[in-house]
Amino acid sequence: AGQLGVSRGPFREAAQRLVQEGLLTATPGRGLRVVTIGRDRIPALYAARTSVETTAARLAVARATDPEVASVRAAYDALVSAGASQDPRRIGDADLTLHWTLVAAGGNPWLLRWMTTLIVEVRVASFTVSDEYAVRADSPESHEILVDRLEARDADGLVAAITTNLEEAVARLTAPQEAAVETIEEPH
C-alpha cells in the first residue's frame, strides 16, 4: 500500500480479488505472492482461451459493427508496427491486445472479463516457464488471417485460425526446444 500510495483498505480489497481470481496466493504470516503457471498447466490455460476466443469470434462475425471490426484491424496494425520494432514485450503486448480486441468485438461482457484474466495468466505462464520472454518472430504474419477472416465474416475460418494460433502457442511454450517457429527473446 505504501509503495503504491494507496490506503490499506482498497489495497486489501484489490489483493483479495486477485486471490479470488487465482492470480495471487495468500499465506498467513507470509503475505501475498504471484502464482506460477508451469508447463503442465499451459494446455488447460490455452483450452480456456480457445473456448473464450472462439465463442467470441462467432459472436463477432455475427454481430460486430463496422467500427468494432475496424478496431480489430487497428489492433492488428499496432501488432505490425510492434513487429517492426523487434521488441519482444511490445510485440507480446500487441499480440494480446489484438486477441482481447477480437473478444471485445463479440460484445459479451462475461467473455471479455474472462479474457482479461486469461491474458494476465498467459503473462504469468510466459514468465514462469522460461528465463526469457519469447514471442514469435512472425507474429504479425501469423495473426493476419484472424483479421481477414473477421472482415470476411467467415466464422468457421476465424475459429480455425484462432484454434491453430493457440495450438501453436501451446507447442512453443510446452516444448520450446522443439518448436519450429523462430522467436525473438528478451531476458527477464
URRA-V610177 format. One record per pair of residues at least 12 apart in sequence whose ideal C-beta (glycine too) atoms are under 7 Angstrom apart, sorted by sequence separation. I is the first residue (numbers start at 1). J is the second residue. D is the distance in Angstrom with one decimal. If there is no record, write none. Layout:
BEGIN
((I	J	D) (I	J	D))
END
This chain:
BEGIN
((23	35	6.1) (82	94	3.9) (103	115	4.3) (146	158	6.6) (149	161	5.5) (22	35	6.4) (168	181	6.7) (79	94	4.0) (100	115	5.7) (146	161	5.3) (78	94	5.0) (79	95	6.0) (145	161	4.5) (146	162	6.4) (15	32	5.8) (78	97	6.7) (79	98	5.3) (100	119	6.1) (146	165	6.9) (75	97	5.3) (76	98	5.6) (143	165	7.0) (75	98	4.3) (96	119	5.0) (142	165	6.4) (75	101	4.1) (96	122	6.8) (72	101	5.2) (71	101	5.6) (72	102	5.4) (72	105	5.5) (71	105	6.8) (69	105	6.6) (68	105	4.3) (95	135	6.7) (64	105	4.3) (92	133	6.8) (60	102	6.4) (92	135	4.9) (63	107	5.9) (89	133	6.6) (91	135	4.6) (95	139	5.5) (102	146	6.5) (129	173	5.8) (138	182	6.9) (57	102	6.5) (60	105	4.0) (88	133	5.4) (98	143	5.9) (136	181	5.4) (137	182	4.2) (53	99	6.3) (56	102	6.6) (60	106	4.4) (88	134	6.6) (130	176	6.6) (137	183	5.9) (56	103	4.1) (59	106	3.6) (88	135	4.9) (136	183	6.1) (137	184	5.3) (59	107	6.0) (91	139	5.3) (95	143	6.9) (102	150	6.9) (125	173	6.7) (135	183	6.3) (53	102	6.8) (57	106	6.8) (59	108	5.9) (134	183	4.2) (135	184	5.6) (53	103	6.0) (56	106	3.3) (134	184	6.8) (52	103	6.4) (134	185	4.5) (56	108	6.3) (133	185	6.8) (132	185	4.1) (133	186	4.8) (132	186	6.4) (56	111	4.7) (132	187	5.5) (133	188	6.8) (55	111	6.2) (83	139	5.7) (131	187	6.8) (83	140	4.0) (131	188	6.0) (52	111	5.3) (79	139	6.4) (80	140	4.5) (79	140	5.2) (127	188	6.7) (52	114	5.2) (52	115	5.3) (79	143	6.0) (52	118	6.4) (76	143	6.2) (76	144	6.9) (49	118	5.2) (48	118	6.0) (76	147	4.5) (73	147	5.5) (72	147	5.8) (45	121	5.8) (45	122	6.8) (72	150	5.7) (45	125	6.0) (69	150	6.0) (69	151	6.1) (42	125	5.7) (37	121	6.1) (37	124	5.1) (36	124	7.0) (37	125	3.9) (35	124	6.3) (61	150	6.5) (34	124	6.5) (38	128	5.9) (39	129	5.2) (60	150	6.1) (37	128	5.3) (38	129	6.5) (36	128	4.4) (61	153	5.2) (91	184	6.8) (61	155	4.2) (21	117	5.6) (88	184	4.9) (23	120	5.9) (58	155	5.0) (61	158	6.1) (88	185	6.3) (89	186	6.3) (57	155	6.8) (86	184	6.0) (88	186	4.2) (57	158	4.6) (58	159	6.7) (57	159	5.6) (54	159	4.6) (57	162	5.8) (54	162	5.5) (53	162	5.0) (54	163	6.6) (50	162	6.9) (50	163	5.9) (50	166	5.1) (49	166	5.7) (46	166	5.1) (46	169	6.3) (46	170	4.7) (43	170	5.7) (42	170	5.8) (42	173	5.0) (43	174	7.0) (42	174	5.4) (39	173	6.9) (39	174	5.0))
END
